[in-house]
């Protein structure tokens, strides 16, 4: 039968306890940061504003404590202006851009302008 010396067993046990504690701290911190009010998601619909699934996604994000705004694909300038204003005021520190179809292209454009 396989046996581990007692001294080595205690080191392994202490190491695993430390790893478990670190994992729990990371998980707790991750859950807290996921719902931080400084995160804002800007969602851009596809052509003709038919991406109604983004409205559902925005409400799901809001339930998790993440601010979300839905825009049309041609509202690129508005998204840039609002995101900059929110960032400068401290309202948004993490900016998330989500786009569907034509809105995805607009999201890429917004990202390059915010850079």
GIHU-V42293 format. One record per backbone hydrogen bond with DSSP energy under -0.5 kcal/mol. NH is the residue of the N-H (numbers start at 1). CO is the residue of the C=O. E is the energy in kcal/mol with one decimal. If there is no record, write none. Layout:
nh: [NH:NH]
co: [CO:CO]
e: [E:E]
This chain:
nh: [9:10:11:12:13:14:15:16:17:18:19:20:21:22:23:24:25:26:27:28:29:30:31:32:33:34:35:35:36:39:40:41:42:42:43:43:44:45:45:49:50:52:54:55:56:57:58:59:60:61:62:63:64:64:65:66:67:67:69:71:73:75:79:80:81:82:83:84:85:86:87:88:89:90:90:91:92:93:94:95:96:96:98:100:103:104:105:106:107:108:109:110:111:112:113:114:115]
co: [5:6:7:8:9:10:11:12:13:14:15:16:17:18:19:20:21:22:23:24:25:26:27:28:29:30:31:32:33:36:94:67:40:96:41:69:98:43:71:46:47:50:51:52:52:53:54:55:56:57:58:59:60:61:62:61:39:65:41:43:46:72:75:76:77:78:79:80:81:82:83:84:85:86:87:86:86:38:38:93:40:94:42:44:100:101:101:102:103:104:105:106:107:108:109:110:111]
e: [-2.7:-2.2:-1.7:-2.5:-2.5:-2.5:-2.6:-2.7:-2.1:-2.3:-2.6:-2.5:-2.3:-2.6:-2.5:-2.4:-2.2:-2.5:-2.6:-2.5:-2.6:-2.7:-2.3:-1.9:-2.5:-1.6:-0.8:-0.6:-1.2:-1.5:-2.6:-3.1:-0.5:-3.4:-0.6:-3.3:-3.0:-0.5:-3.0:-1.8:-1.2:-2.1:-1.6:-1.0:-1.2:-2.3:-2.5:-2.0:-2.0:-2.5:-2.2:-1.8:-1.0:-0.7:-1.5:-2.6:-1.2:-0.6:-2.4:-3.2:-0.5:-1.6:-2.3:-2.3:-2.5:-2.9:-2.7:-2.3:-2.3:-3.0:-2.4:-2.7:-1.9:-0.6:-1.0:-1.4:-1.8:-3.0:-1.8:-0.5:-2.7:-0.5:-2.4:-2.0:-2.4:-1.2:-1.1:-1.8:-2.4:-2.0:-2.0:-2.8:-2.5:-2.2:-1.9:-2.3:-1.5]
